[in-house]
Amino acid sequence: METPIEPEISKQVIEMLTVANDYCIFAESIEKNTREDVLNYLQKVCPLMYIKGALMPYVKVANPEANERYVTEQNWETIYLDTKKVMGKFDDFWVINPDDQSETKPTKYSVSELVADVYQDMKDFILLYQRNTKATRENAASECRKLFKTHWGWRVIDIQRAVNYILYKSEIDHLEFVI
């Protein structure tokens, strides 16, 4: 894969921006959707976001002081509460934490919390990139790549796990295994 001289304006970054923007628009109007619509959207967007995040190029940041965060606690809480309302009793799910291999007790997760966390990282990425200077584009792309590895990448995996379970649990319960 050939990277342009300025990786912060590469095809991979523009594609990530496109998917991130779509996700944020959906999250900002999530309360207008049915649970089924939300689950179907998340089922499709999460794997796409993961792939686009994995393809983000390394971007050397010349001016790290140009990095900024924009999403406030109130913005995050709005996405969280709207998602929680739509998800209803399907919001909470249990996962064994992969960071602690000795731990066998599941941890309670919330789809709405994960959706809001991913929203925060994606919205910050978009808004910083839109400042449209070389320094802000570098910081936006670099931070998105870093947070993919440490934060939002894990969360889209967990959202996908929960969505898959919610959508297909009844079918799994009725499967007959043939040996």
C-alpha positions as CSV (number, residue, x, y, z in Angstrom):
1,M,0.0,0.0,0.0
2,E,1.6,3.2,-1.1
3,T,1.5,6.1,1.3
4,P,1.6,9.7,0.0
5,I,4.3,12.1,1.1
6,E,1.7,13.6,3.5
7,P,0.1,10.5,5.2
8,E,-2.4,12.7,7.1
9,I,-4.2,13.3,3.8
10,S,-4.0,9.7,2.6
11,K,-6.9,7.7,1.2
12,Q,-6.9,5.7,4.5
13,V,-7.4,8.8,6.6
14,I,-10.1,10.2,4.4
15,E,-11.9,6.8,4.4
16,M,-11.7,6.7,8.2
17,L,-13.1,10.3,8.4
18,T,-16.0,9.2,6.2
19,V,-16.9,6.2,8.4
20,A,-16.4,8.2,11.6
21,N,-18.6,11.0,10.3
22,D,-21.4,8.6,9.4
23,Y,-21.1,7.0,12.9
24,C,-21.3,10.3,14.6
25,I,-24.3,11.5,12.6
26,F,-26.1,8.2,13.5
27,A,-25.2,8.5,17.2
28,E,-26.4,12.1,17.4
29,S,-29.8,11.0,16.2
30,I,-29.9,7.5,17.7
31,E,-33.1,8.3,19.7
32,K,-35.0,8.6,16.4
33,N,-34.3,4.9,15.6
34,T,-35.8,1.7,16.7
35,R,-33.7,-0.8,18.6
36,E,-33.7,-3.1,15.6
37,D,-32.4,-0.2,13.4
38,V,-29.7,0.6,15.9
39,L,-28.6,-3.0,16.2
40,N,-28.6,-3.5,12.4
41,Y,-26.5,-0.3,11.9
42,L,-24.0,-1.2,14.6
43,Q,-23.7,-4.7,13.2
44,K,-22.5,-3.2,9.9
45,V,-20.5,-0.1,11.0
46,C,-18.4,-1.7,13.8
47,P,-16.5,-4.1,11.6
48,L,-16.0,-1.4,9.0
49,M,-14.7,1.0,11.6
50,Y,-12.3,-1.6,12.9
51,I,-10.9,-2.3,9.4
52,K,-10.5,1.4,8.7
53,G,-8.8,2.0,12.1
54,A,-6.4,-0.9,11.4
55,L,-5.5,0.7,8.1
56,M,-4.7,4.1,9.5
57,P,-1.1,5.1,8.6
58,Y,1.5,6.2,11.0
59,V,1.7,10.0,11.0
60,K,4.6,11.8,12.5
61,V,3.3,14.8,14.5
62,A,5.5,17.9,14.2
63,N,3.4,20.1,16.7
64,P,1.8,17.9,19.4
65,E,0.5,21.1,21.1
66,A,-2.1,21.4,18.3
67,N,-3.9,18.3,19.6
68,E,-7.3,19.1,21.2
69,R,-10.4,17.3,22.5
70,Y,-13.8,18.8,21.8
71,V,-16.5,16.4,23.1
72,T,-17.7,17.5,26.5
73,E,-19.0,15.3,29.3
74,Q,-22.4,16.7,28.5
75,N,-22.1,15.7,24.8
76,W,-21.0,12.2,25.9
77,E,-23.8,11.9,28.4
78,T,-26.4,12.8,25.7
79,I,-25.3,10.0,23.4
80,Y,-25.1,7.6,26.4
81,L,-28.6,8.4,27.7
82,D,-30.2,8.4,24.2
83,T,-28.6,5.0,23.4
84,K,-29.5,3.6,26.8
85,K,-33.1,4.5,26.2
86,V,-33.2,2.8,22.8
87,M,-31.4,-0.3,24.0
88,G,-33.6,-0.7,27.1
89,K,-33.1,-4.1,28.8
90,F,-30.6,-5.1,26.1
91,D,-28.1,-2.4,27.1
92,D,-26.1,-4.4,29.7
93,F,-24.0,-7.5,28.8
94,W,-21.2,-9.5,30.4
95,V,-17.6,-10.1,29.1
96,I,-14.6,-11.8,30.6
97,N,-11.9,-9.1,30.4
98,P,-9.1,-10.2,28.0
99,D,-6.6,-8.0,29.8
100,D,-6.7,-10.2,32.8
101,Q,-6.1,-13.8,31.7
102,S,-6.3,-15.0,35.3
103,E,-9.8,-13.5,35.8
104,T,-12.7,-15.8,35.2
105,K,-15.4,-13.5,36.5
106,P,-17.3,-11.6,33.8
107,T,-17.4,-7.8,33.9
108,K,-20.7,-5.9,33.2
109,Y,-20.5,-3.7,30.1
110,S,-23.1,-1.3,28.7
111,V,-23.7,-0.9,24.9
112,S,-24.7,2.7,25.5
113,E,-21.4,3.5,27.3
114,L,-19.3,1.9,24.5
115,V,-21.3,3.7,21.8
116,A,-20.7,7.0,23.6
117,D,-17.0,6.3,24.1
118,V,-16.5,5.5,20.4
119,Y,-18.5,8.6,19.6
120,Q,-16.2,10.8,21.7
121,D,-13.1,9.6,19.9
122,M,-14.6,9.8,16.4
123,K,-16.1,13.2,17.0
124,D,-12.8,14.6,18.4
125,F,-11.0,13.1,15.4
126,I,-13.4,14.8,12.9
127,L,-13.5,18.2,14.6
128,L,-9.7,18.4,15.0
129,Y,-9.2,17.3,11.4
130,Q,-11.7,19.9,10.2
131,R,-9.5,22.7,11.7
132,N,-7.7,22.1,8.4
133,T,-4.1,23.0,9.2
134,K,-1.3,20.6,8.7
135,A,-0.6,20.4,12.4
136,T,-4.3,19.6,13.3
137,R,-4.6,17.0,10.5
138,E,-1.4,15.3,11.7
139,N,-2.6,15.3,15.3
140,A,-6.1,14.1,14.4
141,A,-4.8,11.2,12.3
142,S,-2.1,10.2,14.8
143,E,-4.5,10.4,17.8
144,C,-7.1,8.4,15.9
145,R,-4.6,5.6,15.2
146,K,-3.3,5.6,18.8
147,L,-6.8,5.5,20.2
148,F,-7.7,2.7,17.9
149,K,-5.0,0.6,19.5
150,T,-5.8,1.6,23.1
151,H,-9.4,2.7,23.3
152,W,-12.0,2.8,20.6
153,G,-10.8,-0.3,18.7
154,W,-11.5,-2.5,21.7
155,R,-14.9,-0.8,22.2
156,V,-16.1,-1.5,18.6
157,I,-15.2,-5.2,19.2
158,D,-17.2,-5.3,22.4
159,I,-20.2,-3.5,20.7
160,Q,-20.0,-6.1,17.9
161,R,-19.9,-8.9,20.4
162,A,-23.0,-7.6,22.2
163,V,-24.9,-6.9,19.0
164,N,-24.2,-10.3,17.6
165,Y,-25.5,-11.9,20.8
166,I,-28.6,-9.8,20.9
167,L,-29.5,-10.4,17.2
168,Y,-28.8,-14.1,17.1
169,K,-29.2,-15.5,20.7
170,S,-32.6,-17.1,20.0
171,E,-31.2,-18.8,16.9
172,I,-28.2,-20.1,18.8
173,D,-30.4,-21.5,21.5
174,H,-32.3,-23.5,18.9
175,L,-29.3,-24.9,16.9
176,E,-28.7,-28.6,16.9
177,F,-25.1,-29.6,16.7
178,V,-24.3,-32.5,14.4
179,I,-21.1,-34.5,15.1
